């Protein structure tokens, strides 16, 4: 099977959301939304990859595929947990009300029903798609607590006294919400509560609630959170919230952060690594296929931390340790890419093969115009919030993705790129260190 280093990429054709991210029986398992027939979105399957250390991934083919009425038109996103040695996968099954006669992978009018489902595996590799699936939360009827169509992406975790699940949905006023459920046996689920915050998107996808350093972080991908003409409206955000497990009540802050200020990252998911660190990955959206063959990849696995109420995302230590070979030019780099380490002062700039990074008005600014064709809805430039001078930049460069970590992940700017050059031009006073894989 195909192997990827540093970044997990589509093995061919199309991938989007990460699913079922889990450290299980000595390996990291990462499933993903997968259309195996073309480099475009279609009827969703779950692809599957494994890694021993988060730096090298081996693709294992298709894990889940449609077999039942409830998931006939797609196995949408979900999560994984371990219990008594078994792996439990939770996902949203999709059934179209009507199918497009010209393309069976499309649903006219976006009218379908969403059902929450589960399947188990004794080893994390074998899944009985024909007789092992169970419905755990039927599709909602009109007027119920969640939307019949837009309720999806179950994230399950173990609480103090039970198992908990959070789902993303929308209400009748088209305001994004999350729904909480509780279970003692991972199969029978009871509704507990719902929560939302006005004017933060009309539907909340891919919710993930977890604790870091005694504080609770909520990650979401709200649809329609930004309303700018000709720009993408759906983005991944995060915030520190007040969460009471007893009744699943949520206290929302007045503000939120973007997970990534490049605004190409969407649909994040987290897990605990073997050392107990909270690790996050996310889908990097790509407007066109690479060489017409594959489309979609994931960011570097990132460790989440909270400092003075702000959420940091820095590269996982295992990733950092792989970049040990010093080089003087990108032409000497490993095919998995290279890392630049430098300080960027006010007015200074850096050109990485046509991708421009500069510091202006105490913000880190990027411009990918020369390595990214114009696409409707896609941003050519990105700007971080204000950061103090003297902060370190760690820049991970892949042929199709550049990730700029500012001040150990205080902010991150990740950008999809195409046709990146091999030349680095710098207008800076300090030194630039370049490292690659051995």
Beta strands, then each sheet from edge to edge (+ up, - down):
strand 1: 3-5
strand 2: 13-24
strand 3: 27-35
strand 4: 45-51
strand 5: 56-64
strand 6: 75-83
strand 7: 86-96
strand 8: 112-121
strand 9: 134-137
strand 10: 152-158
strand 11: 163-170
strand 12: 176-183
strand 13: 190-196
strand 14: 203-212
strand 15: 215-223
strand 16: 235-244
strand 17: 249-251
strand 18: 257-258
strand 19: 265-272
strand 20: 278-284
strand 21: 294-295
strand 22: 297-298
strand 23: 302-307
strand 24: 310-315
strand 25: 323-327
strand 26: 338-343
strand 27: 349-352
strand 28: 355-360
strand 29: 363-367
strand 30: 381-383
strand 31: 392-398
strand 32: 401-406
strand 33: 411-416
strand 34: 424-427
strand 35: 433-437
sheet 1: 1+ 5- 4+ 3- 2+ 21+
sheet 2: 6+ 7- 8+ 9-
sheet 3: 10+ 11- 12+ 13-
sheet 4: 14+ 15- 16+ 17-
sheet 5: 14+ 15- 16+ 18-
sheet 6: 19+ 20- 22+
sheet 7: 19+ 20- 23+ 24-
sheet 8: 25+ 35- 26+ 31- 32+ 33-
sheet 9: 30+ 29- 28+ 27- 34+
end
